[in-house]
Amino acid sequence: MSLVVTGATGQLGRHVVASLLAKGVPADQVVALGRDEERLAGLAALGVTTRKVDYADTAALAAAFEGADRVLLISGSEVGHRLPQHQNVIDAAQAAGVGLLAYTSIPHADTSGLALAAEHRATEEAILASGLPHTFLRNSWYLENYTDQLATYAEHGTVLGAAGDGQVSAATRADLAEAAAAALLLEQPKEVYELGGAAFSLKELAATLGEVLGKDVTYTDLPAAELTKVLVAAGLPEPFAATLADADLGLGRGELYVEPTDLAELLGRPATSLAEALRAAR
Ligand SMILES: NC(=O)c1ccc[n+]([C@@H]2O[C@H](COP(=O)([O-])OP(=O)(O)OC[C@H]3O[C@@H](n4cnc5c(N)ncnc54)[C@H](OP(=O)(O)O)[C@@H]3O)[C@@H](O)[C@H]2O)c1
């Protein structure tokens, strides 16, 4: 069986390739796509086939999908430009007659009000319109969105957000990647998986940070416009800062909350918890 992973050079994609190999898929059955030559070389060293492919390059996509049985489309990182890129991947998968197209989406993509959800919803609709057998891997937030900020939380003793008491079902990239690999290998995966770990509010994030860091950490809830300003002052570009603040509002509405069952089912175990991830990051 030939399995193609797009975005394989990215942080999630590299974990997916590693998970496929760890699950016993022969390296010569894995095709890893990306643009970054250094990271492609790192993947080639694992024995998998690599192809340098930009989503804009329809001929390269067609060549990469030749003989593919299953494709995992890892959503692109160029927010605002992703739908035509994803459409090219869907068209190439359709032309190649792949047996399954898996897509990394966002929780409740069909109803979510997050600005970030619009491209995911449109991509899911395009996949449905293609008629391809599919599975939507609706990943909630990465735990790394929080654990990567450990030093900042420790320095300031506060978590800033605009999420109120909303809960986020964050999970590590490694767990979400392992789940994606598991779904790719199921004979008939479900059409939709809502994927996330045990949920926590940002207030609970602050409390867990306090336990792990051994110091008081508080949660400060700000209006979204105020949070955007703080993030811009910290160096983020304004559109990105506004998107993050909008996502916190969605978190507050429960739109990044999912039951932990789908992820645990694909993993065969509970997902890594917030406390475990924070301890590992420390
Ligand atoms: N759930 C969350 O919290 C969360 C957070 C951030 C992002 N995401 C979404 O999840 C995806 C995967 O996350 P990640 O952490 O692995 O992101 P990442 O490390 O930025 O990886 C993105 C991957 O997409 C590839 N890519 C981007 N634009 C491309 C293009 N035009 N043509 C071909 N390949 C392209 C990149 O290839 P090269 O590096 O080789 O150029 C890379 O392999 C992101 O792209 C984004 O859609 C989710």
The ligand as a Tripos MOL2 file, in Angstrom:
@<TRIPOS>MOLECULE
LIG
   48    52     1     0     0
SMALL
NO_CHARGES

@<TRIPOS>ATOM
      1 N1         -4.2090   22.5800   15.8080 N.am      1 LIG1
      2 C1         -3.3890   23.6110   15.9750 C.2       1 LIG1
      3 O1         -3.1650   24.1110   17.1180 O.2       1 LIG1
      4 C2         -2.6660   24.1910   14.8170 C.ar      1 LIG1
      5 C3         -1.7460   25.1950   15.0290 C.ar      1 LIG1
      6 C4         -1.0590   25.6720   13.9220 C.ar      1 LIG1
      7 C5         -1.3330   25.1620   12.6590 C.ar      1 LIG1
      8 N2         -2.2370   24.1800   12.5000 N.ar      1 LIG1
      9 C6         -2.5420   23.5830   11.1670 C.3       1 LIG1
     10 O2         -1.9480   22.2760   11.1440 O.3       1 LIG1
     11 C7         -1.0040   22.1940   10.0560 C.3       1 LIG1
     12 C8          0.1610   21.3190   10.4640 C.3       1 LIG1
     13 O3          0.7630   21.8620   11.6400 O.3       1 LIG1
     14 P1          2.3300   21.9110   11.7770 P.3       1 LIG1
     15 O4          2.6030   22.3030   13.1730 O.co2     1 LIG1
     16 O5          2.9570   20.6800   11.2340 O.co2     1 LIG1
     17 O6          2.6830   23.1230   10.8070 O.3       1 LIG1
     18 P2          4.1080   23.4360   10.1300 P.3       1 LIG1
     19 O7          5.1990   22.8890   10.9670 O.co2     1 LIG1
     20 O8          4.0990   24.8820    9.7960 O.co2     1 LIG1
     21 O9          4.0730   22.5750    8.7800 O.3       1 LIG1
     22 C9          3.3290   22.9790    7.6580 C.3       1 LIG1
     23 C10         3.6180   22.0030    6.5320 C.3       1 LIG1
     24 O10         2.8710   22.4170    5.3830 O.3       1 LIG1
     25 C11         3.7610   22.4790    4.2770 C.3       1 LIG1
     26 N3          3.3060   23.5160    3.3580 N.ar      1 LIG1
     27 C12         2.8720   24.7470    3.6880 C.ar      1 LIG1
     28 N4          2.5550   25.4300    2.5750 N.ar      1 LIG1
     29 C13         2.8150   24.6030    1.5280 C.ar      1 LIG1
     30 C14         2.7150   24.7350    0.1110 C.ar      1 LIG1
     31 N5          2.2850   25.8720   -0.4560 N.pl3     1 LIG1
     32 N6          3.0730   23.6800   -0.6530 N.ar      1 LIG1
     33 C15         3.5160   22.5360   -0.0940 C.ar      1 LIG1
     34 N7          3.6510   22.3460    1.2460 N.ar      1 LIG1
     35 C16         3.3030   23.3720    2.0320 C.ar      1 LIG1
     36 C17         5.1050   22.8310    4.8580 C.3       1 LIG1
     37 O11         6.1180   22.4620    3.9440 O.3       1 LIG1
     38 P3          7.6410   23.0720    4.0040 P.3       1 LIG1
     39 O12         7.9510   23.3010    5.4610 O.co2     1 LIG1
     40 O13         8.5010   21.9920    3.4390 O.co2     1 LIG1
     41 O14         7.6210   24.3030    3.2250 O.co2     1 LIG1
     42 C18         5.0950   21.9720    6.1230 C.3       1 LIG1
     43 O15         5.4520   20.6520    5.8070 O.3       1 LIG1
     44 C19        -0.6500   23.6550    9.7750 C.3       1 LIG1
     45 O16        -0.1770   23.7980    8.4630 O.3       1 LIG1
     46 C20        -1.9670   24.3640   10.0180 C.3       1 LIG1
     47 O17        -2.8560   24.2080    8.9210 O.3       1 LIG1
     48 C21        -2.9080   23.6780   13.5470 C.ar      1 LIG1
@<TRIPOS>BOND
     1     1     2 1
     2     2     3 2
     3     2     4 1
     4     4     5 ar
     5     4    48 ar
     6     5     6 ar
     7     6     7 ar
     8     7     8 ar
     9     8     9 1
    10     8    48 ar
    11     9    10 1
    12     9    46 1
    13    10    11 1
    14    11    12 1
    15    11    44 1
    16    12    13 1
    17    13    14 1
    18    14    15 2
    19    14    16 1
    20    14    17 1
    21    17    18 1
    22    18    19 2
    23    18    20 1
    24    18    21 1
    25    21    22 1
    26    22    23 1
    27    23    24 1
    28    23    42 1
    29    24    25 1
    30    25    26 1
    31    25    36 1
    32    26    27 ar
    33    26    35 ar
    34    27    28 ar
    35    28    29 ar
    36    29    30 ar
    37    29    35 ar
    38    30    31 1
    39    30    32 ar
    40    32    33 ar
    41    33    34 ar
    42    34    35 ar
    43    36    37 1
    44    36    42 1
    45    37    38 1
    46    38    39 2
    47    38    40 1
    48    38    41 1
    49    42    43 1
    50    44    45 1
    51    44    46 1
    52    46    47 1
@<TRIPOS>SUBSTRUCTURE
     1 LIG1         1 GROUP 0 **** ****
